[in-house]
Structure formats: structure tokens, C-alpha cells
Amino acid sequence: MQVGQQRLASGELLLYCGHDEENDPHAQGVAMMLSKQAQNAIIGWESHGQRIIKAYIKTKKQSTTMKVIQCYEATNNYNDEFY
């Protein structure tokens, strides 16, 4: 499994996890793109396998943390099961 982050030329930060295939390294995975403002608020993030990313973001209200969960679901033309 490939897990990582990459800063784009536009300034956004891409968090990703998925299959580590030589010809197509970002296939069958999930990603989350963070704006510059969201990058300043992120406390941390973690992947849960190749289909789920969870990010922890601090809010303006003190002592409140928001959890953002991004999931991958198979498309109609791909024979895959999602649990």
C-alpha cells in the first residue's frame, strides 16, 4: 500500500493512500485535497487501509476537533466489493 502526501504547484496539499502498482501507483485508492487554509488547521491524518482517510482538523471553537472521513467506493465498471 502506498501512503503519502504531496504539495501541488497551486499550493494545495494532497493526502493519499492506495495500491502500490508500478504502472499505476494511484489506482484504487482514496485522496483528500486540502486548501492552504485547511492545511493550517489540520492536526493530523491517518489512513485505514486503501479505502479510508481520516483527518483531524482544529476548529475556531477551542477544545473542538472535527474529524473528516474520506472513503473510496468502487465504480460501476469495476468489479469490486465494498464493506
C-alpha positions as CSV (number, residue, x, y, z in Angstrom):
1,M,0.0,0.0,0.0
2,Q,1.2,3.5,-0.8
3,V,0.5,6.3,1.7
4,G,1.8,9.8,1.5
5,Q,1.2,13.5,0.8
6,Q,2.2,15.8,-2.0
7,R,2.1,19.6,-2.3
8,L,0.7,20.7,-5.6
9,A,2.0,23.7,-7.6
10,S,-1.2,25.5,-6.7
11,G,-0.4,25.3,-3.0
12,E,-3.0,22.6,-2.1
13,L,-1.8,19.5,-0.2
14,L,-2.9,16.1,-1.5
15,L,-3.2,13.3,1.1
16,Y,-3.5,9.8,-0.4
17,C,-3.4,6.1,0.2
18,G,-4.0,3.2,-2.2
19,H,-2.4,0.3,-4.2
20,D,1.3,0.5,-4.9
21,E,1.3,-0.7,-8.5
22,E,4.3,0.0,-10.7
23,N,2.3,1.1,-13.8
24,D,-0.5,3.0,-12.0
25,P,0.7,4.0,-8.5
26,H,-2.5,5.9,-7.6
27,A,-5.1,3.3,-8.7
28,Q,-7.9,2.0,-6.4
29,G,-7.1,4.5,-3.7
30,V,-8.5,7.5,-1.9
31,A,-7.3,11.0,-1.6
32,M,-8.1,14.3,0.2
33,M,-7.1,17.7,-1.1
34,L,-6.5,20.4,1.5
35,S,-6.6,24.1,0.7
36,K,-4.0,26.4,2.2
37,Q,-6.5,27.4,5.0
38,A,-7.3,23.8,5.8
39,Q,-3.6,22.9,6.0
40,N,-3.2,25.5,8.8
41,A,-6.0,23.8,10.7
42,I,-5.0,20.2,10.3
43,I,-3.8,18.4,13.4
44,G,-3.0,15.1,11.8
45,W,-4.3,12.4,9.5
46,E,-4.2,8.6,9.1
47,S,-5.1,6.0,6.5
48,H,-7.2,3.0,7.4
49,G,-6.3,0.7,4.5
50,Q,-6.5,1.7,0.9
51,R,-10.1,3.0,1.1
52,I,-10.4,5.4,4.0
53,I,-8.5,8.5,5.1
54,K,-9.4,10.3,8.4
55,A,-8.2,13.8,9.0
56,Y,-8.3,15.7,12.3
57,I,-9.0,19.5,12.0
58,K,-9.0,22.0,14.8
59,T,-11.9,24.4,14.7
60,K,-12.2,28.0,15.9
61,K,-14.1,26.8,18.9
62,Q,-11.5,25.9,21.5
63,S,-11.4,22.2,22.5
64,T,-13.4,21.1,19.5
65,T,-11.8,18.8,16.8
66,M,-13.6,17.9,13.6
67,K,-12.9,14.5,12.1
68,V,-13.2,14.4,8.3
69,I,-13.5,10.9,6.7
70,Q,-13.0,10.4,3.0
71,C,-13.9,6.9,1.5
72,Y,-13.3,5.2,-1.8
73,E,-16.2,3.2,-3.3
74,A,-15.9,1.0,-6.4
75,T,-17.4,2.4,-9.6
76,N,-20.0,0.6,-11.7
77,N,-17.4,-0.6,-14.3
78,Y,-15.1,-2.1,-11.7
79,N,-16.0,-5.5,-10.2
80,D,-15.1,-4.8,-6.5
81,E,-16.9,-5.3,-3.2
82,F,-17.2,-2.5,-0.6
83,Y,-17.9,-3.3,3.0
